[in-house]
C-alpha cells in the first residue's frame, strides 16, 4: 500500500494499492485490481480478496464500470457493477473504490468522519465536473477533506489545445480560469503539458474546498509502483479506496 499523508478522522480508513504484492503475471504484474483489462479473472479476484483481507473489510468494495463520465452512485443503493465514475456512502464497512492507471483518483471524507467518497478523474471527467458533483454530495465544502492520489505527472502528460479550451469553457469562475491557464505549459504545434493535480486543485478550490492533500506522484515515471496506460496500453490498474470504520 501507498503511505497516505493526510489528516483522516479516526473513523475513516483509506488505502491506495501499489502494483506489487499480488499474483498477476505478464504486463499485469502483479497486483492488478481490474477485470476489464483482459487479465486472468481468477487471478484478479484473488488480488481483490487479498486486498479485502489486508484492509479488514467485511465485504468487497463497490467496484465500478468507469467510463470517464460524471455519474455518482450511492454505495448502499447499488448492485452489481454500476456504470459510474464516483461513489459515496455514509454507511460503515462499505468501501468506495476507483481504479486508475494515469487518471487521477480523488478520495473524499468530511471532517466529522461520517461520509466518504471516491472519484475517478481523468481529464474528461475532471473537465466535465466529476469532482464538483462529488463535493456537492457533502453538507458544505468547508467540511470536505480531499486527497489526490497517484496520476500521470505534469512533466509527461502531453495534450492538445482542445483540452485547454475545454477546461476554460467549463470553469466555474475567473479565478479558476487563471489557474487552468497556468496548469498548461506550451510545447510546440498546439501541444501542451497538462498538470492534472493543479487542475484538480483549481476545481476543488472553486468549489470551496480548502483541505486538499496529495498530488506528488507520477504514474508514468514510476513503473515499479504504478500502472500507466500511456506507458503501456496493456496494463493493470491500481485501486484507491476509502471507507467508514464505524457508523450507521
WOLINLIN-V648836 format. One record per pair of residues at least 12 apart in sequence whose C-alpha atoms are under 7 Angstrom apart, sorted by the first residue. I is the first residue (numbers start at 1). GAP is how many residues later the second one is. Records with the same first field share a line. If there is no record, write none. Layout:
# WOLINLIN-V648836
I=GAP, GAP
This chain:
# WOLINLIN-V648836
1=14, 15, 16, 17
2=13, 14, 15, 16
6=207
9=102, 103, 104
11=102, 233, 234, 235
12=101, 231, 232, 233
13=229, 230, 231, 232
14=227, 228, 229
15=225, 226, 227
16=223, 224, 225
17=221, 222, 223
18=13, 207, 208, 220
19=12, 13, 206, 207, 208, 219
20=205
22=25
23=20, 24
24=19, 20
27=207, 208
28=207, 208
31=16
32=12, 15, 204, 205, 206
33=14, 15, 203, 204, 205, 206
34=202, 203
37=199
57=36
58=35
61=33, 34, 35, 36
62=13, 33, 34, 35
63=18, 34
64=17, 18, 19, 20, 21, 34
65=16, 17, 18, 19
66=17, 18, 19
67=17, 18
68=17, 54, 56, 57
69=15, 16, 56
70=14, 15, 55, 59, 60
71=13, 14, 15
72=12, 13, 14, 15
73=13, 14, 15
74=13, 14, 15
75=12, 13, 14, 19
76=13
85=34, 35
86=32, 33, 34
87=30, 31, 32
88=28, 29, 30
89=26, 27, 28
90=24, 25, 26
91=153, 156, 157
92=151, 152, 153, 154, 155, 156
93=150, 151, 152
94=149
95=146, 147, 148
96=21, 22, 145, 146, 147
97=21, 142, 143, 144, 145
98=20, 21, 22, 141, 142, 143
99=138, 139, 140, 141
100=137, 138, 139
101=118, 126, 127, 128, 136, 137
102=49, 50, 117, 118, 126, 127
103=17, 18, 19, 48, 49
104=16, 17, 18, 44, 45, 46, 47
105=14, 15, 16, 43, 44, 45, 135
106=12, 13, 14, 40, 41, 42, 43
107=12, 39, 40, 41, 135
108=36, 37, 38, 39
109=35, 36, 37
110=33, 34, 35
111=32, 33, 34
114=133
116=126, 127
117=125
118=123, 124
119=12
127=39, 40, 43
128=42
132=72, 75
141=66, 67, 68
142=66, 67, 68
144=65, 67
145=66, 67
146=65, 66, 67
147=65, 66, 67
148=65, 66, 67
149=65, 66
150=65, 67, 68, 69
151=66, 67, 68
152=66, 67, 68
153=42, 64, 65, 66
154=39, 40, 41, 42
155=38
156=37
157=36, 37
158=33, 34, 35, 36
159=32, 33, 34, 35
160=30, 31, 32
161=29, 30, 31
167=13
168=12
172=34
176=26, 27, 30
179=23
180=19
183=12, 15, 16
197=18
226=12
